[in-house]
């Protein structure tokens, strides 16, 4: 568990893109915000693809081998970024970033992420929520840890050279800790018999044929969109309501807390209650933000923001534990990898909706908070749908 958490701390690189973005735009002033932001979109897309490939490979080769392949891919990619970025060639350098950070780097992170999560959670079948929550807490803190390292190194050697150093650090950490990653030799206690059918494990194709999977994937996508309406703009929201931008960091902090808290809630109360708890936290945060904006009450804003962080943080552990609980351990890695594709449209739609709503309202966040509440009610309906479909399918 400890080795997996440390590994996830460094795998949090994928959500630390903003750390690189500022220094890079100083070196490459010709890169527009839209063009450089596409790097993050690519990294999320290929993170999903890398996770899916990892799930397929895990049935054939050891999880630790997949992590080592990830280490090599990240090392080569980041060194090539340092070697090929050229301040005198803006366009070519941007494509270098797209290919080696977005495509290969994102895929490398996805490979290790899925392999590590798949291996560690198999040791805790009856506490999958807690185990995944602890791992993902480290993943959420990755941006903060790597941010400090990148800022320090940028001042010393420049942002272009930082990529090679970060690549070496990540490769050494992943390769070293891979020796501590393994799966149980046999089934662990804590597995349940689904629907009295005697069937313990579903294959990917079988899982995809159940309406429950698609209802849950829709819940993941919609809840992620709700979180991204606020999470990506937390610092700007803080400034808008007269507070220092640094207060926006409370959202990522509570995001990490939510990963552990909602994972434990799943283990103690079960999936339906934990999902509904997550939805309720999201709705409460939305109402507090709207009331705070309407009454110009900054205090309500800074109670609402952490609640959105909690709810957004609850998505990964609830997804992990639910997929294992509904479909079993054996093919968990590939089924969970398929589910992660739900975050891709959310990563695109959420920020777009937030920006558009703010433009329509003349810079106000009122419409964003109203949309957040509307989406919150939709997540409740989807949670009920997951319950209905899982009972019809005999999954619970």
KEKE-3310 file (N, C-alpha, C; in steps of 0.2 Angstrom, whole numbers, plus 5000, padded with zeros to 4 digits):
npx = (5004:5010:5020:5013:5005:5015:5020:5009:5009:5018:5013:5003:5007:5000:4989:4996:4998:4997:5007:5018:5013:5013:5028:5032:5024:5031:5043:5039:5031:5022:5013:4996:4983:4973:4979:4990:4983:4978:4987:4984:4972:4975:4984:4975:4966:4975:4979:4968:4968:4980:4978:4968:4975:4984:4976:4972:4985:4988:4982:4991:5004:5015:5010:5020:5029:5022:5022:5036:5038:5030:5038:5050:5044:5040:5052:5060:5051:5051:5064:5066:5058:5065:5076:5071:5063:5063:5066:5066:5058:5042:5030:5034:5039:5028:5021:5030:5028:5014:5015:5025:5023:5009:5003:5013:5017:5005:5000:5009:5008:4995:4997:5005:4996:4984:4989:4995:4984:4976:4983:4986:4973:4967:4972:4964:4949:4937:4938:4940:4936:4942:4956:4958:4955:4965:4976:4973:4972:4986:4988:4981:4988:4999:5001:5004:5016:5025:5024:5031:5044:5046:5045:5056:5067:5065:5069:5082:5088:5080:5064:5064:5074:5070:5060:5068:5074:5063:5058:5068:5067:5054:5055:5065:5058:5046:5052:5059:5050:5042:5046:5040:5027:5014:5002:4989:4992:4981:4963:4956:4949:4932:4925:4910:4895:4887:4870:4866:4870:4881:4891:4907:4915:4915:4918:4925:4917:4905:4902:4900:4889:4879:4866:4869:4883:4884:4875:4882:4894:4889:4885:4898:4903:4894:4895:4908:4909:4901:4910:4921:4916:4918:4930:4941:4941:4943:4953:4950:4937:4939:4946:4936:4927:4933:4944:4960:4969:4975:4967:4959:4966:4961:4951:4958:4964:4953:4948:4957:4955:4941:4943:4948:4938:4926:4929:4930:4917:4910:4914:4909:4895:4890:4888:4876:4872:4884:4886:4875:4877:4888:4882:4874:4883:4888:4877:4874:4885:4883:4871:4876:4886:4878:4869:4879:4884:4873:4870:4881:4890:4905:4909:4900:4903:4916:4913:4906:4915:4925:4916:4912:4925:4926:4916:4920:4932:4927:4923:4933:4937:4924:4921:4931:4929:4916:4916:4924:4916:4904:4907:4918:4935:4944:4944:4945:4954:4953:4940:4938:4947:4940:4929:4935:4936:4925:4929:4935:4926:4920:4931:4933:4920:4916:4925:4922:4909:4908:4916:4909:4896:4900:4904:4892:4885:4891:4903:4900:4897:4885:4876:4884:4884:4871:4869:4877:4869:4858:4864:4868:4856:4853:4863:4858:4847:4853:4860:4850:4846:4857:4855:4843:4845:4856:4850:4840:4849:4854:4866:4867)
npy = (4994:5006:5008:5009:5020:5030:5029:5033:5046:5052:5049:5058:5068:5070:5078:5089:5098:5112:5117:5117:5124:5139:5143:5138:5146:5158:5155:5152:5162:5163:5153:5151:5151:5142:5133:5128:5122:5111:5101:5096:5090:5080:5073:5068:5060:5050:5045:5038:5028:5022:5016:5007:4999:4994:4987:4976:4970:4966:4954:4945:4948:4952:4964:4972:4972:4979:4992:4995:4996:5007:5016:5017:5022:5035:5040:5041:5049:5061:5065:5067:5078:5088:5088:5091:5102:5119:5135:5144:5139:5139:5132:5119:5115:5114:5104:5094:5094:5090:5077:5070:5073:5074:5063:5051:5053:5054:5041:5033:5036:5032:5018:5014:5018:5011:4998:4998:5002:4991:4980:4983:4985:4972:4966:4970:4966:4967:4980:4989:5002:5010:5007:5011:5024:5029:5027:5035:5047:5051:5052:5063:5073:5074:5084:5095:5092:5089:5101:5110:5105:5106:5121:5125:5118:5125:5138:5136:5128:5130:5129:5120:5110:5105:5095:5083:5080:5078:5067:5057:5056:5052:5039:5032:5031:5024:5012:5007:5005:4996:4983:4980:4978:4967:4954:4945:4927:4919:4919:4932:4933:4940:4942:4943:4933:4935:4940:4927:4918:4911:4916:4924:4933:4945:4946:4959:4961:4955:4963:4975:4973:4975:4986:4992:4996:5006:5015:5019:5024:5035:5042:5044:5053:5064:5068:5072:5082:5091:5094:5099:5111:5120:5116:5118:5132:5137:5146:5158:5160:5163:5175:5183:5184:5192:5187:5181:5172:5161:5154:5147:5135:5127:5118:5108:5102:5097:5089:5078:5074:5069:5058:5048:5048:5046:5034:5026:5027:5020:5007:5005:5008:5004:5004:5011:5020:5027:5033:5041:5049:5056:5063:5071:5079:5086:5093:5101:5109:5116:5124:5132:5139:5146:5153:5161:5169:5176:5183:5190:5184:5180:5170:5159:5155:5150:5139:5132:5129:5119:5108:5105:5101:5089:5081:5079:5073:5061:5053:5044:5034:5028:5024:5014:5005:5001:4995:4984:4978:4976:4968:4960:4953:4947:4952:4965:4976:4979:4982:4993:5001:5003:5010:5022:5030:5038:5050:5057:5065:5073:5080:5089:5095:5100:5112:5119:5122:5129:5141:5146:5149:5159:5169:5172:5177:5189:5188:5185:5172:5166:5159:5148:5142:5139:5130:5120:5115:5110:5100:5092:5087:5079:5069:5062:5056:5048:5039:5032:5026:5017:5009:5003:4996:4988:4979:4973:4966:4957:4960:4964)
npz = (5000:5004:4995:4983:4985:4986:4973:4966:4970:4962:4949:4948:4940:4928:4931:4934:4924:4923:4930:4921:4911:4912:4913:4901:4891:4893:4887:4874:4867:4856:4857:4858:4871:4868:4860:4867:4878:4872:4874:4887:4885:4876:4884:4894:4885:4880:4892:4896:4886:4888:4900:4897:4888:4897:4905:4897:4895:4907:4909:4903:4906:4920:4933:4938:4927:4917:4924:4923:4909:4908:4915:4906:4895:4899:4903:4891:4883:4890:4890:4876:4874:4880:4872:4859:4860:4854:4856:4845:4836:4836:4831:4827:4839:4847:4842:4846:4860:4860:4855:4863:4877:4878:4870:4872:4885:4892:4889:4895:4909:4911:4909:4920:4931:4930:4931:4944:4952:4950:4955:4968:4974:4974:4985:4994:4994:5001:5006:4996:4993:5003:5001:4987:4989:4997:4989:4979:4985:4986:4973:4970:4977:4970:4960:4969:4975:4964:4959:4967:4965:4951:4950:4958:4951:4938:4940:4942:4931:4920:4911:4900:4901:4913:4910:4906:4918:4927:4920:4922:4936:4938:4931:4939:4951:4948:4942:4953:4963:4957:4960:4972:4969:4967:4964:4973:4976:4975:4976:4986:5003:5005:4994:4985:4981:4966:4965:4968:4958:4957:4950:4950:4943:4930:4912:4901:4890:4894:4905:4898:4892:4901:4907:4919:4919:4909:4914:4926:4921:4914:4926:4931:4921:4921:4935:4935:4926:4933:4944:4938:4933:4943:4950:4941:4940:4953:4959:4952:4956:4969:4969:4962:4972:4981:4988:4992:4978:4982:4991:4983:4983:4992:4987:4979:4990:4998:4988:4989:5002:5000:4992:5000:5011:5004:4999:5010:5015:5005:5008:5021:5021:5009:4990:4985:4995:4997:4985:4984:4995:4990:4980:4987:4994:4984:4979:4990:4991:4979:4981:4992:4986:4977:4985:4992:4982:4978:4989:4991:5000:5006:5015:5014:5001:5003:5010:5002:4991:4996:4998:4985:4980:4989:4984:4970:4972:4977:4966:4959:4969:4972:4960:4957:4968:4966:4953:4956:4965:4959:4947:4950:4954:4944:4931:4933:4930:4916:4915:4923:4917:4905:4910:4913:4902:4902:4908:4899:4889:4899:4904:4893:4891:4903:4907:4896:4897:4908:4905:4895:4901:4910:4901:4895:4906:4909:4916:4929:4941:4944:4935:4933:4945:4946:4936:4941:4952:4945:4938:4949:4953:4943:4944:4955:4950:4941:4950:4956:4945:4942:4953:4950:4938:4942:4950:4942:4933:4941:4948:4961)
capx = (5000:5014:5024:5008:5004:5021:5020:5003:5011:5022:5009:4999:5010:4995:4985:5000:5000:4997:5014:5023:5011:5016:5035:5032:5022:5036:5048:5036:5025:5018:5008:4990:4980:4969:4984:4994:4979:4976:4991:4981:4967:4978:4986:4969:4964:4980:4979:4963:4970:4986:4975:4965:4980:4987:4971:4973:4991:4988:4980:4996:5011:5015:5009:5026:5032:5019:5025:5043:5037:5028:5044:5054:5041:5040:5059:5061:5047:5053:5071:5065:5055:5071:5081:5068:5060:5067:5063:5066:5053:5036:5025:5037:5040:5021:5019:5034:5024:5008:5017:5029:5020:5002:5002:5017:5017:4999:4999:5014:5005:4989:4999:5007:4991:4980:4993:4996:4978:4973:4987:4985:4966:4966:4973:4958:4943:4932:4940:4942:4935:4947:4962:4959:4955:4972:4981:4971:4974:4993:4988:4979:4993:5005:5002:5007:5023:5029:5024:5037:5050:5046:5046:5063:5071:5064:5073:5089:5090:5075:5059:5065:5078:5066:5057:5072:5075:5057:5057:5072:5064:5048:5057:5068:5053:5042:5056:5062:5044:5039:5048:5036:5020:5012:4995:4989:4992:4974:4957:4957:4942:4929:4921:4903:4892:4882:4864:4865:4871:4888:4896:4911:4919:4913:4923:4924:4912:4899:4901:4898:4882:4874:4865:4872:4889:4883:4872:4887:4898:4885:4886:4905:4904:4890:4897:4915:4907:4899:4916:4925:4913:4921:4937:4946:4941:4943:4957:4947:4931:4941:4947:4930:4923:4937:4948:4967:4969:4978:4962:4957:4969:4957:4947:4962:4965:4947:4948:4961:4951:4936:4945:4948:4932:4920:4931:4928:4910:4908:4915:4905:4888:4888:4888:4870:4872:4890:4885:4870:4881:4892:4878:4871:4888:4888:4871:4874:4890:4880:4867:4879:4889:4873:4867:4884:4885:4867:4870:4888:4893:4911:4909:4896:4907:4922:4911:4904:4920:4927:4911:4913:4931:4925:4912:4924:4937:4924:4922:4938:4937:4918:4921:4935:4926:4910:4917:4926:4910:4899:4910:4923:4942:4948:4945:4944:4959:4951:4933:4939:4950:4935:4925:4939:4935:4920:4931:4937:4921:4920:4937:4932:4914:4916:4928:4919:4902:4910:4918:4903:4891:4903:4904:4884:4883:4896:4909:4897:4897:4878:4874:4888:4882:4864:4870:4880:4864:4854:4868:4868:4850:4854:4867:4854:4843:4858:4862:4844:4846:4862:4852:4838:4848:4860:4845:4838:4854:4856:4872:4866)
capy = (5000:5012:5009:5011:5027:5034:5029:5037:5053:5054:5048:5064:5072:5071:5083:5095:5102:5120:5119:5118:5129:5146:5144:5137:5151:5163:5153:5151:5167:5162:5148:5153:5147:5136:5128:5124:5118:5105:5096:5093:5086:5074:5068:5064:5055:5044:5042:5033:5023:5018:5012:5002:4994:4991:4982:4971:4967:4963:4947:4941:4949:4954:4971:4976:4973:4985:4998:4996:4998:5014:5020:5018:5026:5041:5043:5042:5054:5068:5067:5069:5084:5092:5088:5093:5109:5124:5142:5147:5135:5138:5127:5112:5113:5113:5097:5090:5093:5086:5070:5067:5074:5072:5056:5046:5054:5052:5034:5030:5037:5027:5011:5013:5020:5005:4992:4999:5001:4984:4976:4985:4984:4965:4964:4973:4966:4970:4987:4992:5009:5013:5006:5015:5031:5031:5027:5041:5053:5052:5054:5070:5077:5074:5091:5100:5089:5090:5108:5113:5102:5110:5128:5125:5117:5130:5144:5134:5125:5132:5124:5115:5105:5102:5089:5078:5079:5075:5060:5053:5055:5047:5033:5029:5030:5019:5006:5005:5003:4991:4977:4979:4977:4960:4952:4939:4921:4916:4924:4935:4933:4946:4942:4941:4929:4940:4938:4920:4915:4908:4919:4929:4938:4946:4948:4966:4960:4954:4970:4981:4971:4976:4993:4995:4999:5012:5020:5021:5028:5041:5045:5047:5058:5070:5071:5075:5089:5096:5096:5103:5118:5124:5114:5122:5139:5139:5152:5163:5161:5166:5182:5186:5186:5196:5183:5179:5167:5155:5151:5142:5128:5122:5114:5102:5099:5093:5084:5073:5071:5066:5052:5044:5048:5042:5027:5022:5027:5014:5001:5005:5009:5001:5008:5016:5025:5031:5037:5046:5054:5060:5068:5076:5084:5091:5098:5106:5114:5120:5128:5136:5144:5151:5158:5165:5173:5180:5188:5192:5181:5176:5164:5154:5153:5146:5133:5128:5127:5113:5103:5103:5097:5083:5077:5078:5068:5055:5049:5039:5028:5025:5020:5008:5000:4999:4991:4978:4975:4973:4964:4955:4955:4944:4957:4972:4981:4981:4985:4999:5005:5005:5015:5029:5034:5043:5056:5061:5070:5077:5085:5093:5098:5104:5118:5123:5125:5135:5147:5149:5152:5165:5174:5174:5181:5195:5187:5182:5164:5164:5154:5142:5138:5136:5124:5115:5112:5106:5093:5088:5083:5073:5064:5058:5052:5042:5035:5028:5022:5012:5004:4999:4992:4982:4974:4969:4962:4952:4961:4965)
capz = (5000:5005:4989:4978:4987:4984:4966:4964:4971:4956:4944:4948:4935:4923:4933:4936:4918:4924:4932:4915:4906:4913:4911:4893:4887:4893:4882:4868:4867:4850:4858:4861:4876:4866:4857:4872:4882:4869:4877:4892:4882:4873:4889:4897:4881:4880:4899:4896:4881:4891:4905:4893:4886:4903:4907:4892:4896:4914:4909:4900:4909:4927:4934:4938:4921:4914:4927:4921:4903:4908:4917:4900:4890:4902:4903:4884:4881:4893:4888:4869:4875:4882:4866:4853:4860:4851:4856:4839:4831:4840:4829:4828:4847:4850:4840:4850:4866:4859:4854:4869:4883:4877:4868:4875:4892:4895:4889:4900:4915:4911:4910:4927:4935:4930:4934:4951:4955:4949:4959:4976:4976:4974:4992:4999:4991:5006:5008:4990:4993:5007:4998:4981:4991:5000:4983:4975:4989:4984:4966:4970:4980:4965:4957:4974:4976:4958:4957:4971:4962:4945:4951:4960:4945:4933:4942:4942:4924:4914:4910:4895:4904:4918:4908:4907:4925:4929:4917:4926:4943:4938:4929:4944:4956:4945:4941:4959:4967:4954:4963:4977:4967:4965:4966:4978:4972:4974:4978:4993:5006:5005:4987:4986:4976:4963:4963:4969:4952:4958:4945:4953:4939:4923:4907:4899:4885:4898:4909:4894:4890:4907:4907:4925:4917:4906:4919:4931:4917:4914:4932:4932:4917:4923:4941:4934:4923:4939:4948:4934:4933:4949:4952:4936:4941:4960:4961:4949:4960:4975:4967:4961:4978:4985:4992:4988:4974:4985:4994:4978:4984:4997:4983:4978:4996:5000:4983:4991:5007:4997:4989:5006:5014:5001:4998:5016:5015:5001:5012:5027:5019:5002:4985:4984:5000:4996:4979:4986:5000:4986:4976:4992:4996:4978:4979:4996:4989:4974:4985:4996:4981:4974:4990:4993:4976:4978:4995:4991:5006:5004:5019:5011:4995:5005:5013:4996:4987:4998:4997:4978:4980:4992:4979:4964:4974:4978:4960:4958:4974:4971:4953:4958:4973:4963:4947:4958:4969:4954:4942:4952:4954:4939:4925:4936:4927:4910:4916:4926:4912:4900:4913:4914:4896:4904:4911:4893:4888:4905:4904:4888:4891:4910:4907:4890:4899:4913:4902:4891:4906:4913:4896:4895:4912:4910:4921:4935:4942:4946:4930:4934:4951:4945:4932:4946:4956:4940:4937:4955:4953:4938:4947:4960:4946:4938:4955:4956:4939:4943:4958:4947:4933:4945:4953:4936:4930:4946:4951:4969)
cpx = (5004:5018:5019:5006:5009:5021:5015:5005:5014:5018:5004:5001:5005:4991:4989:5002:5001:5004:5019:5020:5013:5023:5035:5030:5027:5041:5045:5030:5020:5012:5002:4987:4977:4974:4987:4989:4977:4981:4988:4976:4969:4981:4981:4967:4968:4981:4974:4965:4976:4983:4971:4970:4983:4982:4971:4979:4992:4986:4985:5003:5010:5013:5015:5030:5029:5021:5032:5042:5035:5034:5049:5051:5041:5047:5061:5058:5049:5060:5070:5062:5061:5075:5078:5065:5065:5063:5062:5061:5047:5032:5028:5037:5033:5019:5024:5031:5018:5010:5020:5026:5012:5000:5006:5017:5011:4998:5003:5011:4999:4991:5001:5001:4986:4983:4994:4990:4975:4977:4985:4978:4964:4968:4968:4951:4937:4933:4942:4941:4941:4954:4963:4959:4962:4977:4979:4972:4981:4993:4986:4984:4999:5007:5006:5014:5027:5029:5030:5043:5051:5048:5054:5068:5071:5069:5081:5092:5086:5070:5060:5069:5075:5063:5061:5073:5069:5056:5062:5070:5059:5050:5060:5063:5049:5046:5057:5056:5041:5040:5044:5029:5019:5005:4995:4989:4986:4969:4958:4950:4939:4925:4914:4900:4886:4876:4862:4867:4877:4893:4900:4914:4915:4918:4921:4918:4905:4897:4898:4891:4877:4873:4868:4879:4888:4880:4877:4892:4895:4886:4893:4906:4900:4893:4904:4914:4905:4905:4920:4922:4916:4928:4942:4946:4941:4947:4953:4941:4933:4942:4941:4926:4927:4942:4955:4966:4971:4973:4958:4960:4966:4953:4952:4963:4959:4946:4951:4957:4945:4937:4945:4941:4926:4922:4929:4921:4907:4909:4911:4897:4886:4888:4882:4871:4878:4889:4880:4873:4885:4888:4875:4876:4889:4883:4872:4880:4887:4876:4870:4883:4884:4870:4872:4885:4879:4867:4877:4891:4899:4911:4906:4900:4913:4920:4909:4909:4923:4923:4911:4919:4930:4921:4916:4929:4934:4923:4927:4937:4930:4918:4925:4932:4920:4911:4920:4920:4905:4901:4915:4930:4945:4949:4944:4948:4956:4944:4934:4942:4945:4931:4929:4938:4929:4922:4934:4932:4920:4925:4937:4926:4914:4919:4925:4913:4904:4912:4913:4898:4894:4903:4896:4882:4887:4901:4906:4897:4890:4876:4878:4886:4875:4865:4873:4874:4859:4858:4868:4862:4850:4858:4863:4850:4847:4859:4856:4844:4851:4859:4847:4841:4852:4856:4842:4843:4857:4863:4872:4859)
cpy = (5006:5013:5011:5018:5032:5035:5033:5045:5056:5054:5054:5069:5074:5077:5090:5099:5109:5122:5120:5123:5136:5147:5143:5143:5157:5162:5153:5156:5167:5157:5151:5149:5141:5131:5124:5120:5112:5099:5092:5088:5080:5070:5064:5058:5049:5041:5036:5027:5019:5014:5006:4996:4990:4985:4975:4967:4964:4956:4942:4942:4952:4962:4975:4977:4979:4992:5000:4998:5006:5019:5022:5023:5034:5044:5045:5048:5061:5070:5070:5076:5089:5093:5091:5100:5114:5131:5146:5144:5134:5132:5120:5110:5111:5106:5092:5088:5089:5078:5066:5068:5072:5065:5051:5047:5052:5045:5031:5031:5032:5020:5010:5014:5014:4999:4992:4998:4994:4979:4977:4983:4976:4962:4966:4972:4968:4977:4991:4999:5013:5013:5010:5022:5033:5031:5034:5048:5055:5055:5062:5075:5078:5081:5096:5098:5091:5097:5112:5111:5106:5117:5129:5124:5122:5136:5142:5132:5127:5127:5118:5109:5102:5095:5083:5075:5075:5068:5055:5051:5050:5040:5029:5027:5024:5012:5003:5002:4997:4984:4975:4977:4970:4959:4946:4933:4918:4921:4926:4934:4940:4947:4940:4937:4934:4937:4930:4915:4910:4911:4925:4934:4939:4948:4955:4965:4959:4960:4975:4979:4973:4984:4996:4999:5005:5017:5023:5025:5035:5045:5048:5053:5065:5073:5074:5082:5094:5098:5100:5110:5122:5123:5118:5129:5142:5145:5158:5165:5165:5173:5186:5188:5189:5193:5182:5173:5160:5151:5146:5135:5124:5117:5107:5098:5094:5088:5077:5069:5067:5059:5046:5043:5045:5035:5023:5022:5021:5008:5000:5005:5006:5006:5013:5021:5030:5036:5043:5052:5059:5065:5073:5082:5089:5096:5103:5111:5119:5126:5134:5142:5149:5156:5163:5171:5178:5185:5191:5190:5177:5170:5158:5151:5148:5140:5129:5125:5120:5107:5100:5099:5090:5078:5075:5073:5061:5050:5043:5033:5025:5021:5014:5003:4997:4994:4984:4974:4972:4968:4959:4957:4953:4949:4964:4977:4983:4984:4992:5004:5008:5011:5022:5033:5039:5049:5061:5066:5075:5083:5090:5098:5103:5111:5123:5126:5130:5141:5150:5152:5158:5171:5176:5178:5187:5194:5185:5174:5162:5158:5147:5138:5135:5130:5118:5111:5108:5099:5089:5084:5077:5068:5059:5054:5046:5037:5030:5023:5016:5007:5000:4994:4986:4977:4970:4964:4957:4953:4962:4963)
cpz = (5000:4998:4983:4979:4984:4976:4963:4965:4965:4950:4943:4943:4930:4924:4935:4930:4919:4926:4926:4911:4906:4911:4903:4889:4888:4888:4875:4868:4861:4852:4862:4867:4874:4863:4862:4877:4879:4871:4882:4890:4879:4878:4893:4892:4881:4887:4899:4891:4884:4896:4902:4891:4892:4906:4903:4894:4903:4914:4906:4903:4916:4927:4934:4932:4917:4917:4924:4913:4903:4910:4911:4896:4892:4901:4896:4881:4883:4891:4881:4869:4876:4876:4860:4854:4858:4852:4850:4834:4835:4838:4829:4835:4850:4848:4844:4857:4865:4859:4860:4876:4883:4876:4872:4882:4895:4895:4894:4907:4916:4912:4917:4932:4935:4933:4941:4955:4955:4953:4966:4978:4977:4981:4997:4996:4995:5008:5002:4990:4997:5003:4992:4984:4994:4994:4980:4978:4987:4977:4966:4973:4975:4962:4962:4975:4970:4957:4961:4968:4956:4946:4954:4955:4940:4934:4941:4935:4918:4913:4905:4898:4910:4916:4908:4914:4928:4927:4921:4933:4943:4936:4935:4950:4954:4945:4948:4963:4964:4957:4969:4976:4964:4967:4970:4973:4971:4976:4985:4996:5005:4998:4989:4980:4973:4962:4964:4963:4952:4954:4949:4949:4932:4919:4905:4895:4889:4902:4904:4891:4895:4907:4913:4923:4914:4910:4924:4927:4916:4920:4933:4928:4919:4930:4940:4931:4929:4943:4944:4932:4938:4950:4947:4937:4948:4962:4958:4953:4966:4974:4966:4967:4983:4990:4988:4984:4977:4989:4990:4979:4989:4993:4981:4984:4998:4994:4986:4997:5005:4995:4995:5009:5011:4999:5004:5017:5011:5005:5018:5026:5013:4997:4984:4989:4999:4990:4981:4991:4995:4982:4981:4994:4990:4978:4984:4994:4984:4977:4989:4992:4979:4979:4992:4988:4976:4983:4996:4998:5005:5009:5017:5005:4997:5010:5007:4992:4990:4997:4990:4977:4983:4987:4973:4966:4975:4972:4959:4963:4973:4965:4954:4962:4969:4957:4950:4962:4964:4949:4944:4951:4947:4933:4927:4932:4921:4910:4918:4921:4906:4903:4913:4908:4897:4906:4905:4891:4893:4905:4898:4889:4898:4909:4901:4893:4904:4910:4898:4896:4909:4908:4895:4900:4914:4915:4928:4935:4944:4941:4931:4940:4950:4941:4936:4950:4951:4939:4943:4955:4948:4940:4952:4956:4943:4944:4956:4951:4939:4948:4954:4942:4936:4948:4947:4933:4935:4949:4958:4971)
residu = (UNK:UNK:UNK:UNK:UNK:UNK:UNK:UNK:UNK:UNK:UNK:UNK:UNK:UNK:UNK:UNK:UNK:UNK:UNK:UNK:UNK:UNK:UNK:UNK:UNK:UNK:UNK:UNK:UNK:UNK:UNK:UNK:UNK:UNK:UNK:UNK:UNK:UNK:UNK:UNK:UNK:UNK:UNK:UNK:UNK:UNK:UNK:UNK:UNK:UNK:UNK:UNK:UNK:UNK:UNK:UNK:UNK:UNK:UNK:UNK:UNK:UNK:UNK:UNK:UNK:UNK:UNK:UNK:UNK:UNK:UNK:UNK:UNK:UNK:UNK:UNK:UNK:UNK:UNK:UNK:UNK:UNK:UNK:UNK:UNK:UNK:UNK:UNK:UNK:UNK:UNK:UNK:UNK:UNK:UNK:UNK:UNK:UNK:UNK:UNK:UNK:UNK:UNK:UNK:UNK:UNK:UNK:UNK:UNK:UNK:UNK:UNK:UNK:UNK:UNK:UNK:UNK:UNK:UNK:UNK:UNK:UNK:UNK:UNK:UNK:UNK:UNK:UNK:UNK:UNK:UNK:UNK:UNK:UNK:UNK:UNK:UNK:UNK:UNK:UNK:UNK:UNK:UNK:UNK:UNK:UNK:UNK:UNK:UNK:UNK:UNK:UNK:UNK:UNK:UNK:UNK:UNK:UNK:UNK:UNK:UNK:UNK:UNK:UNK:UNK:UNK:UNK:UNK:UNK:UNK:UNK:UNK:UNK:UNK:UNK:UNK:UNK:UNK:UNK:UNK:UNK:UNK:UNK:UNK:UNK:UNK:UNK:UNK:UNK:UNK:UNK:UNK:UNK:UNK:UNK:UNK:UNK:UNK:UNK:UNK:UNK:UNK:UNK:UNK:UNK:UNK:UNK:UNK:UNK:UNK:UNK:UNK:UNK:UNK:UNK:UNK:UNK:UNK:UNK:UNK:UNK:UNK:UNK:UNK:UNK:UNK:UNK:UNK:UNK:UNK:UNK:UNK:UNK:UNK:UNK:UNK:UNK:UNK:UNK:UNK:UNK:UNK:UNK:UNK:UNK:UNK:UNK:UNK:UNK:UNK:UNK:UNK:UNK:UNK:UNK:UNK:UNK:UNK:UNK:UNK:UNK:UNK:UNK:UNK:UNK:UNK:UNK:UNK:UNK:UNK:UNK:UNK:UNK:UNK:UNK:UNK:UNK:UNK:UNK:UNK:UNK:UNK:UNK:UNK:UNK:UNK:UNK:UNK:UNK:UNK:UNK:UNK:UNK:UNK:UNK:UNK:UNK:UNK:UNK:UNK:UNK:UNK:UNK:UNK:UNK:UNK:UNK:UNK:UNK:UNK:UNK:UNK:UNK:UNK:UNK:UNK:UNK:UNK:UNK:UNK:UNK:UNK:UNK:UNK:UNK:UNK:UNK:UNK:UNK:UNK:UNK:UNK:UNK:UNK:UNK:UNK:UNK:UNK:UNK:UNK:UNK:UNK:UNK:UNK:UNK:UNK:UNK:UNK:UNK:UNK:UNK:UNK:UNK:UNK:UNK:UNK:UNK:UNK:UNK:UNK:UNK:UNK:UNK:UNK:UNK:UNK:UNK:UNK:UNK:UNK:UNK:UNK:UNK:UNK:UNK:UNK:UNK:UNK:UNK:UNK:UNK:UNK:UNK:UNK:UNK:UNK:UNK:UNK:UNK:UNK:UNK:UNK:UNK:UNK:UNK:UNK)
# end
